[in-house]
Structures are given as C-alpha cells and as structure tokens.
C-alpha cells in the first residue's frame, strides 16, 4: 500500500486533527495538536489532538465501568472475542504494517512482522482463556479443601515506546483482556497514529460485543499523561516499556503507591562467538541483530565477543557484509535498514562514534550520517573494533553500532557479557555442548533471554519476554506471564461440623 492509501484507510487525511482519547467513545479531544512525521522524508502523516486531563478521566471511568461487566464474563467467552480481534488484525495486516513502516521507519517486512506478533499473541490468548489454572493443595485439617484461584486486577495501564508501536501493546492487551482486565494505553508520542489505528481495529470488535471501553487510549505529546497514569491508584498494574531512566521513574512512582509494575527496559546485548562456531549462522544473526530496525530494538546486538580462532574471519566477513547493507525507503522491497526515529537519535549515534574513537576504537565500517537521502535521519550501520575495557562499550546507544571485541576464552566472554547494568538478551555460537550448557547454567548468562546458535533479536511470543538488573525484571507475552495481570486468591473450605485450627493450635472458649 502507498502512503496516501494508508492515510485514507485509517482516516488520517481528512484535514482535521484526530482526537487522541478513546474510551467507550472516541472523544474529539480539546488539548493542543501535534504532527506525526515520517522519519523517512519528514512528510506529515497526520495531526493528533492531545487528550486532556478531563478526557483522561473519562477514559478511566469508561474502563472501570467496562471492567465491572467484563470480569464476570466467562474467560472462554472473553477468549472468543479476542479470537475475533485476531481475525480483524489479519484483515488489516497490510495496512497496519505499512503504517508502522511509514511512522516508525522500520522496513516493511519488520512492520508486517510486528502485526503478525499481535496476531500471534491474540491466538495465544485464546488458548490461554481456557488455561488460567490454579493449584489445589492437601489441607492438614480433616474435611477441609484448599485451592488457589486467579481473578482479574482491574484496568491495566500500558506505556509503550516508539520502536514497537503495536506489538508491545498487544502483548499486554491481549493477555490482560482474556484475564478479565480492561486496558488503558499511553503510547509514544513519536508513533501516535500506529497506536490509534490498531486500537481502533480492536475497539471495533469489543464494541460490537458491548464492551466499548475495553481498550482505552490517551495520546499526549510528551510524558505528562504517562506520569499521571503511573501515579493513578485506580491502575493496579502499570506495564512500561522504554529506557532504563524511564523505568526507574515509573517504578518509583508506582511503588510509592504500592502498585504493581511490569518493566521491560533497555539491553546492552552481547553475542559470543567461539572458535568452533558455525560462521554461516553467525553472519546473518549478527546483521539482523545489529542492523535490524536500525539498531532501535531493546534486543539489538551491541557487543560481539569473539575468541581468537574466530576473530579475524568474523571481522573480515562483517566488514564485507556491512558494505552491502541496502539503506533507504523502508517501503522498498530490497531495503534492509531505514532511518533513525528523530534527530536526537542521530546526535546520540554521532556522539557515541566520536567517543569510541577517543577511547581507542577503530571504525571498520560506517560511522557517519548519510548524505543525499530523503531525510537527515539516515546513518550508516557501524562496526567498531575496540578494547573490551573501553567505557563506551558499557553504554547502550539506541542506534546501529556494533562493538567488535576480542576475548581469550568463554570464561572471559561470559564475565564481560554480564558486566553491564542491563540483562535482557544474550547469545552464543558454538558447536560444543559443554560450552552451550556452561552459557545456559546458573554461572553463565545473567540475562532473561539466553540463546544458542541464534541471535539476540527476534523472540517468539510463546516464551516470557524480559530481562534482569536494569532491564527491570518484568515478563511479557507467553509462558506464565499472564499471572502478572491477575490477583491470586487462596481458598479454604471447611465441609465438616467442627472447626479445627491449623498447626494444632487450640483456642477453646
């Protein structure tokens, strides 16, 4: 689809601003307006009217009212509605994926892949709606039964980043919905149209079944509404995705009111390549991990740790491959890397490259802003050979910069990998079972994700996604991440005519 088709399809080309508040109705908005610009060429994709505090309150009220009815709907019936949401996402996949590429700048196959993630998590949630299991236990008291059950929390708040403007919300929203929660979303101000589009598609299905306030949305040009959401005692759980600094702020505010937070933050991710690695697997894994989404993934490969026997050959192959990465319009089929999201990101890229040079790094490929492109936001994917002890290696720069580091052995590689504050994703390439198992052991990778012979990016929805340390400790998506969206209740039933106490305590009156 072309830009004009996508704009018409979602009603972004009608001239008047789009209201940035969705509850049981689409509130027109009375706040200030701001433009959504394509990072590819700076074109205006649409104009959004910010939600005001009054509209925020209306959306909160709509979610609370919907929750009262949604929570008592049997979970399999909730799952059926989410199944229909998944079907609508399938119908809108091309338009939604193209919009992501237009507004965020990732290549079209990645944009379509992101919508597929939303479809996949909807499918996962449908099955989950019949598997919200609790445990049963044997009571120590005669004629007593004990068991656990899970109940919905309320309205779940979601604060998301620009780099996955649809999928991360869907990870949270689809699971929260089958668990019986309503959802209130504050998306990134850099990708508001993507949020409005997917939210409208999903709201349409919920509204058809009488739950129009199930998927709430408030848009603002800045962090104000996100801070308000974090501080709101009516939001029992806040799921926030973004930088470590943002996560610390959200976590502190939510913790102050004794709420629950689910934080999925940054990652300074490393890939280890041992002498016995299959280099035919290493090259594509490194390129996608380091260059995909222009290095703007939390799982981007930022450090490549090679042992001596593999180092020179990996270096040679990467220098050659980096020179062949096709950069340009993300909607063009043969493009492998699009632009960065905004000028601030380019400045940070340039600053990191300059710092690496000052610290003894040698730029082997890339390192510059590109000339003659449709906008000033295109940079060259960059490979820098540098000492593992250089301070810049310990910093996360949200750009396509890969540091090439030589290590003496697996022990040193694991130590260096784990030396950074974040603990999101990690990978090792080896054909040795012993080396792989050491990497996966308790003394190995300290990350939430640890892969063998695949890269750091591209997680499937079936596993819980998230990391440790400064990455925040939260888990989204698959496995038993659903438990974070519900409250646990332990129940004991006495079906005898006596009242024995636990632990043999006697309290006779």
Protein Blocks (a to p, Z undefined) as FASTA:
>chain_A
ZZklmmmmnopanopacdfbdcfbccebjadcdddddfklopafbdcddddfklmmmmmm
mmmmmmmmmmmpcfklmmmmmmmmmmmmmmmmmmmmmmmmmmnopafklmmmmmmmmmmm
mmmmmmmmmmcccdddddfbehiacddddddfbjcdddddfklmmlmmmmmmmmmmmnop
acdddddfklmmlmmmmmmmmmmmmmmnopaklpgcdddedjklmmmmmmmmklmbacdd
ddfklmmmmmmmmmmnopacdddddddddddddfkbcfklmmmmmmmmmmggnlpafkbc
fbdcddfklmmmmmmmmmmmmmmpccddfkbmklcbdcdfbfklmmmmmmmmmmmmmnop
acfbgjiacehiabfkbccdddddddfklmklmpccddddddddddfblklmmmmmmmpm
bdcbdcdddfbfklmmmmmmmklcfbfbdcehiafehiafkbccddehjnnopaehihjl
lmmmpccddddddfbfbdcdehhiacdZZ
